[in-house]
Amino acid sequence: MTTLTISQKGRVVIPAGLRRKYQLTPGTEVQIVDYGGVLSIVRIFDDPIQTGAGLFNGPDSLTEAIVEEHRQEREREA
């Protein structure tokens, strides 16, 4: 866990390791979000649609897995 100190001007420094991990470079825009008492730093992407495209792609189809599970349930009940 990293502890940060807020400066007199309200600034905090994000440690270099976290900046590298989350690709936070100078000029990157972020938002501070209040989740009911928990503050989070959330990166703002230039094109969130493009950034999220393909995020859930994978070798397995969730739809096929659900259909197969349903088929197996029917066979067990029969």
N, C-alpha and C positions, 0 to 999 in steps of 0.2 A: 504494500500500500504506500502510495506517495502522498506526502503532506505538503500542501502549498500554503504560502502566506500571501494575503491580499495586501498590496501596497497602499499607501495613502491616497493614491489616485484610483484605487479600486481595480488595479491590474493584478493578474496572476500569470505566471510563466508555466506553460505546458512543457513538461520534461522532453528532452530531445528524443528519447526512445519512443515515447508515445506519439510525438509529431511524425517521426519516420513511419511507425506502424500504421497510422491513420492518414498518411500522406497530407499532413497539414503544413503547407508551405506558406511563406510570407504572401499575404494577399488573399488567402483562403478565407471564405466567409463561413461563420458559424453562428448558431443561435444558442442562447441559454434558455433551457426549458425547465419550468418548475412543475415537477410531478408530485404535487402534494407534499412539499417539504424536502424533496430531493432535487437538487439542481443537476442538470445534465448539459454537456456541451454537445451540440448536434451539428455536424457539418452540413452545409447547404451546397447541393450539387448544381452545376450549371443546367443540366438537363436530367432531372430525376427519372424521367421515363426511359431515356437511353441508358442511364446508369443501372436501372433495375431490370432492363431487358435481358432475358436469359438467366436471371438469378435462380429460378427454380428448375432449370433444365437439368436433366440427369438421365442416366441410362434406364431407369425404371419409371413406368407410368403409374402415378398414384391412382388414376381411374381404373386401370387394369388390375391393380392390387386390390382395390375395394370390390370390384366385380368378382374377382377370384375368391376373396374372403366370404362374400355373400353366398357364392356357389357352394363353398365348403360347409357353411352353416346349414344350408338347405339339405345337403347330403347327410349331415349328422342328425338332423331332425327327422329325416325320412326313415 
